[in-house]
Amino acid sequence: MSLQYIWRFVVVVGAYFFAARIGLFFHYGPEFSTLIWPPTSVAVAALFLWGYELWPAVMCASLLVCSFLELSAIGTVGSVLGATVEVFVGVYVLRRVVVLDPMLGRLRDAIGLIATSVSITIIGASVATLALGLGGDISAAVRGPLWFSWWLSDSLTMLVSTPFLIRWMWKPFFVRTVREFVEGSAAFGLLVVANVLVFWSSLAHASILPLAYLFAPLLWVAIRLGPRGITLANALTAAFALSSAYFGHGVFAHGTTIENLFLTQGFVGIIASVFFIVASSVEELRETEAVLEGHIGKLEGMVERVSSEDKAKTEFIAVLAHELRNPLAPIVSAIELVRINGVRPENAKLFETIEIQTRTIGRLLDDLLDISRISHEKLILQKEPVELQSIITRAVETVDRFMQNRQHSLSVVLPEQSLWLYGDSVRLTQIFINLLYNAGKYTKSGGRVTLTAQWQHNSVRISITDTGIGIDSRLFKKIFEPFVQGDGAPSEVGTGLGVGLALSKRLAELHGGTISVASEGPGKGSVFTVTLPLSRFEQTRPLPQKREVGARMPAPLPRSARQLRVLIVDDNEYAADALRQLLEHIGHTVAVVHRGIDAIAYVAAHSPEAVLLDIGLPDISGYEVAKQLRAAQGPTLVLIALSGYGQREDKQKALAVGFTHHLTKPARIADIEKALQTYVKK
Ligand code: ADP
């Protein structure tokens, strides 16, 4: 037997006996039990918190109490047994059935405690009344009233005091902020005032109306101070109510003391239960809210992690696409050079393959860069009035050679009148190039692709129909998401990256348009329909006489109008060399260096008329080199930036540091020459 057990045993016996003495103070004759019976609560709280093994303490204490009452042996045994069993069963129910949380912060705790208090007290009242009757301690006539008063007093006292004891014994100490302390004091101050008014002032005798005064502070405590506050408030109110009834004061002081006490008990029991239920419900809501907030916090963290991972991925894709453009630049230059130098007839087909595939790689890289720009909302459209027909013509020209290679027949049906849109012509063309390429790609050789544009009031509908592999209707929505691909592409063209449609959709949306797909199923062809709003102001413009639509690969370049001394600065030796050959071919005198510092030294020594400068140099950045060259050479030097980044802000930055032109890699020789000559003309 541990010291702790002995100590608790003594405490239980002492507290039970003391509580019984208070109870016996309210004893009014043989037909009534005591009207307040706190020992049951003391025992239930102690055994619930400290363990069943303390039941002998309850038995001893009960025996001790009975020994002062001069009962018969049977009466004593019955009363002791009834009290002990009732406590044991009560604790069992609270632990096993209710699974009571001593913090009392759930509705289940409040209902469980109330139900247990009302039900288990039947055991004590029944066993004791029976034994007292058998032992001759009470007459048969009083058995009924005695049983009833016994049960009522036992259960009502339990209702108020058990929650108070369990909550306060479980966690006697607590910390509050100053604000909480002030609020608690105010609520309890108001409760004391209301109790005095209701139970002790002259006002209380007038009617039962003042009872309502109690509701405000009790509700305040229940909602704001939780189970700890309400169990104390209920005990306090019970003390005020019972003492006033005992001394004949207050709203219930209209009959004999016993009647007053009964009425008061009923009232106290009901309001204690109601506000206990309110407090525990509010606490449960509060805790649920806290748990939910925790979950939301966790979810937000997860979303943030996923989106930062997603961001890292798209950034990686953008960097990858950008880096791959660098090696592509010399390849494009080399292809142009070979074309200029002339291709042997037996190699013409091979050369064309290289050309087409290089262009495809360039397109894929552009798409990848664009999709990452769109997902970072960095894509800036340069909108202006543009004519639909010219956009379609440019798109058709771009895919024409591909369609011919695949032996598709491509027909285009455009409306008679000129339709004007307000948009970015490059991006709008990109939509139709993507859709036409797809139609050609996902249709077996020798198929038919038709583009039809129809004017519809304020918009235009452009449908691209093919006789290709078709699309399963389950994919209709998904194929517009990035990286989603169907299967079944003809093996000779292979598959792409799955970003073309996503990009087209976003581009159409950025122009206030839509894009949709229809197909009767696999093998039955597909129709992609783009709807774009027409520009409100430009519809009546006449059709331009002749549109200048440049072919992607220019015819062999003529010799330069004015030959210049040009310096190429690029750390990629292949890119620099291919560009040198191209520029020399059209008549310029070219030197090449690979580092920024060498460029500054070369320009100082030889004063070339133009410098083609890569931005990403191994030693100093191209911007810094440009600044120094501009400062040293003055405004006449032609300074052209060659950069993998072609956004508007990249161009602005380049012009701000002194470049005369900014070209995106891989730049075509025609564009470079144009830049050189434009500046020279000035
Ligand atoms: P990619 O063509 O690079 O795979 P897209 O985003 O352009 O990516 O297209 C996504 C998918 O939609 C393709 O993989 C293909 O399965 C399907 N698809 C697109 N256009 C057609 C078409 N005209 N006919 C059949 N399927 C198509």
Residues whose N, C-alpha, C, O or C-beta is under 5 A from the ligand:
A	BS01	ADP	N438 A439 Y442 G468 I469 G470 I471 I479 V484 Q485 G486 D487 T495 G496 L497 G498 V499 G500 L501 A502 S526
